[in-house]
Amino acid sequence: MRILKNVARLTHHIRFPKILKKIFRGKILLILAVLLCISFLVAAYFFVLKDIPSAAKIAQNNYPQSTKLYDRNGKLLYTIYSTRNQSFVELSRIPKVIQQATIATEDKDFYNHGAIDLRGIARAFYSTVFKKEIQGGSTITQQLVKNSLLTPEQTITRKVKEIILAFVVEALYTKDEILEMYLNQVAYGGTAWGVQSASFVYFNKPVWELNLAEGAYLAGLPEAPSIYSPYISSTNHVTQRKEEILRLLREQGYITPEQEREAKATKLVFSKHVDKIEAPHFVFYVKGLLEEKYGIKQVEQGGLQVITSLDLDLQNFAQQTVASEVAKLETSNVSNGATVVTDPKTGEILAMVGSKDYFNTEDDGNVNVTLAKRQPGSSIKPINYATGLIKGYTASTPIIDEKKCFPNPGGKAYCPVNYDGRFHGVTTMRTALANSYNIPAVKMLKMNGLDAMIATASAMGINSFKEPERYGLSLTLGGGEVTMLEMSEAFGVFANSGYRIPLQPILKVTDKTGKVLEEYKEPSSPILGIKAIPEGVAFIISHILQDNNARSAAFGSNSLLRIKDYPVSVKTGTTNDYRDNWTIGYTPSYVVTVWVGNNDNTPMRGVTSGVSGAAPIWNKIMTHLVDGKPKEPLQKPESVIGMNVCTITGNVPPPEGSPDRCPTHFEYFLKDHLPGKSSSTVKQKVFIDKTTGGIAAEGQTENVEEKEEVILTDPTGDKYCVTCPAPQASPTPAP
């Protein structure tokens, strides 16, 4: 104003015609007024407006949201986030009581005023100055702006920004949209931001399932989460806050006195864990897969909704079973166990227990053994024998089980022994596999070739065999390391008629807008999988592994490998040094893989086979799975035929009445690889060891006698005296 007066005086003293003076003076004043306005706007911009963020950023698509992992039935497993546990939910899915309680508590005239509430500001001023009671006068719109766009500093500049942005937000969005954004972005204590995340944190259920008492309590949290949190405050504070919000709802006409009384009487039951996690080993396995595909930022802040393949009820049963059974093995120096349950038809992982207790820090419980490389012991043998079937050997092929050492170029000769410390003479592939004899398995690998077995394993899903030169013939006894997931996928091939379907832990992923990023479609038939081995090979191996009679010599007729009279194929495995113990069994619908041992590779004691270690866990889980379900017998494919063959030679028996007629047994064969008609036995003169009654060792000259006996030659060229007395038991201790 002083400038304007000085200009007026100046123009007054200049001699212009009166009319010109008036015109000139008016223009000057107008120009000066415009300049003052511009100066004010420039100053306002630099001191207040230049730092105001875009109001568009307040929309739900523009703030970090947590990712939620669910089991196949929609049960929450875990919430992934960086700093804020925040999820968006539409207003229509938020119960009316929470909307009403929030309005009643924070801004009762929300739908009746604009960006600011002058009456609210006046009430707040009066309460603060005259009653000495601090009361906020901000509207829900102002609080949304403050929480979402501005810093929490208490300055006049920030307040001005808040008011300006509140008007902008009110111009851009409807009241319902503002309330929706507020409920999705307000802090409810700790890392819980937004009503959906808060509902899971405090009550372990989605917001739309909250009752009146729970909704009222939740609506009262944002004002002072640290005071009213059940994890910080006393029960009295929590109850008082709930009742205070219920009173406001009743006074403002949202609920009736009767509803208020009922809600007051409702006891609040809070979640025991603020940052709850179910199936932690599986959760972090899936989290790693998601980060690999979508990136860490998208997983922690992108608001993904992930439906996994896990069955949480089955997971909990498996976890309890592993923990309880491992506890019984303490005297055997077994400290840990793990299991994987899959559906071979779809590849879906139904349960994954990575250790007996994820939270046991002393035994590295957080280590997921299902992903660790361990030696599989004899559980790898079916893949070796499957390779043999592919190459033309049969389930009745005779293999001599006797003491034998195999050359090992550049090292000590490899001399495997059987777990029972005995040698069993002439066996067949069926008997050798069913009873897990070691010598025939090593011979089988020698006949197949190491590269062939590795190729079959790779086709079935095992890709860990990277150093064949290091394993040698010990590969068939578990000399190469594998993961439980690889073994589950490989045995799924046997269960799935020779087709490999990769393991599938994720069923569906949607982003925060509901867009489907990926969705797993169940194969309508095995043909949609990858043909790994012929279906006839899968059938014969599966039939051997469920042949309780065939394995009774080693395991007895009523072992834990038998699930009542339910047809289940199963194989055990224990490493020579007792560091790993496995049982893997399957039906057409389930594959259950179990391991026990110690994370630090300390040897176990008194665990000589899967029957005494992993089998009790496997038996309980498999029994639980098939209980009450119809039997699923193996379906013989057209490529397989059954016939009687000679028990000793495995060949087609001579005609009835022939003097060479032999004892027979029934066996299955691939149509392309039928048994031979010529006998593999011959009567010949040989030197016999008088002590053992068997064929004398090569070069042996003492204590021998020459006899004419029936001699069988197996595919490796080894000979066995069929008509000699049975060899004596070897004194070698069990491995």
Secondary structure as GFF3:
##gff-version 3
##sequence-region A 1 735
A	DSSP	alpha_helix	2	13	.	.	.	ID=ss1
A	DSSP	alpha_helix	18	47	.	.	.	ID=ss2
A	DSSP	three_ten_helix	49	51	.	.	.	ID=ss3
A	DSSP	three_ten_helix	55	58	.	.	.	ID=ss4
A	DSSP	three_ten_helix	60	62	.	.	.	ID=ss5
A	DSSP	beta_strand	67	70	.	.	.	ID=ss6
A	DSSP	beta_strand	76	80	.	.	.	ID=ss7
A	DSSP	beta_strand	85	86	.	.	.	ID=ss8
A	DSSP	three_ten_helix	91	93	.	.	.	ID=ss9
A	DSSP	alpha_helix	96	106	.	.	.	ID=ss10
A	DSSP	three_ten_helix	110	112	.	.	.	ID=ss11
A	DSSP	alpha_helix	118	129	.	.	.	ID=ss12
A	DSSP	alpha_helix	140	148	.	.	.	ID=ss13
A	DSSP	alpha_helix	156	172	.	.	.	ID=ss14
A	DSSP	alpha_helix	175	185	.	.	.	ID=ss15
A	DSSP	beta_strand	192	193	.	.	.	ID=ss16
A	DSSP	alpha_helix	195	203	.	.	.	ID=ss17
A	DSSP	three_ten_helix	207	209	.	.	.	ID=ss18
A	DSSP	alpha_helix	212	219	.	.	.	ID=ss19
A	DSSP	alpha_helix	225	228	.	.	.	ID=ss20
A	DSSP	alpha_helix	235	251	.	.	.	ID=ss21
A	DSSP	alpha_helix	257	265	.	.	.	ID=ss22
A	DSSP	alpha_helix	280	294	.	.	.	ID=ss23
A	DSSP	alpha_helix	296	301	.	.	.	ID=ss24
A	DSSP	beta_strand	305	308	.	.	.	ID=ss25
A	DSSP	alpha_helix	312	328	.	.	.	ID=ss26
A	DSSP	three_ten_helix	330	332	.	.	.	ID=ss27
A	DSSP	beta_strand	336	343	.	.	.	ID=ss28
A	DSSP	beta_strand	348	353	.	.	.	ID=ss29
A	DSSP	three_ten_helix	369	371	.	.	.	ID=ss30
A	DSSP	three_ten_helix	377	380	.	.	.	ID=ss31
A	DSSP	alpha_helix	381	391	.	.	.	ID=ss32
A	DSSP	beta_strand	398	401	.	.	.	ID=ss33
A	DSSP	beta_strand	425	428	.	.	.	ID=ss34
A	DSSP	alpha_helix	429	434	.	.	.	ID=ss35
A	DSSP	alpha_helix	438	448	.	.	.	ID=ss36
A	DSSP	alpha_helix	450	459	.	.	.	ID=ss37
A	DSSP	alpha_helix	468	471	.	.	.	ID=ss38
A	DSSP	three_ten_helix	472	477	.	.	.	ID=ss39
A	DSSP	alpha_helix	484	495	.	.	.	ID=ss40
A	DSSP	beta_strand	499	500	.	.	.	ID=ss41
A	DSSP	beta_strand	506	510	.	.	.	ID=ss42
A	DSSP	beta_strand	516	519	.	.	.	ID=ss43
A	DSSP	three_ten_helix	526	528	.	.	.	ID=ss44
A	DSSP	beta_strand	530	531	.	.	.	ID=ss45
A	DSSP	alpha_helix	535	545	.	.	.	ID=ss46
A	DSSP	alpha_helix	548	555	.	.	.	ID=ss47
A	DSSP	beta_strand	569	574	.	.	.	ID=ss48
A	DSSP	beta_strand	580	586	.	.	.	ID=ss49
A	DSSP	beta_strand	591	597	.	.	.	ID=ss50
A	DSSP	three_ten_helix	610	612	.	.	.	ID=ss51
A	DSSP	alpha_helix	615	626	.	.	.	ID=ss52
A	DSSP	beta_strand	640	646	.	.	.	ID=ss53
A	DSSP	beta_strand	664	670	.	.	.	ID=ss54
A	DSSP	beta_strand	681	689	.	.	.	ID=ss55
A	DSSP	beta_strand	704	713	.	.	.	ID=ss56
A	DSSP	beta_strand	719	721	.	.	.	ID=ss57
###
